[in-house]
Amino acid sequence: MRTHSTLPAESDAGPGDTLPLSPALLRELRQALLAIRYGAVELVIHDGRVVQLERREKVRFDTEFTSHRR
């Protein structure tokens, strides 16, 4: 079973399809993806550059624990 997807290989990119991501950003993105279990990772872009990475994680509780007993 395949559990992840990949970006196209560099050889599949066309002539202006560069993706200038710094090693620091790639490290942070990798760490965010490895650490998160449920939630979202969002990249904020300004003027064509990644300026921020946000990680929102959801914590959900089983309804058995949160339901009110009468």
Stockholm file with secondary structure:
# STOCKHOLM 1.0

chainA/1-70         MRTHSTLPAESDAGPGDTLPLSPALLRELRQALLAIRYGAVELVIHDGRVVQLERREKVRFDTEFTSHRR
#=GR chainA/1-70 SS CCCCCCCCCGGGCCTTCCCCCCHHHHHHHHHHHHHCSSEEEEEEEETTEEEEEEEEECCCCCHHHHSCCC
#=GC SS_cons        CCCCCCCCCGGGCCTTCCCCCCHHHHHHHHHHHHHCSSEEEEEEEETTEEEEEEEEECCCCCHHHHSCCC
//
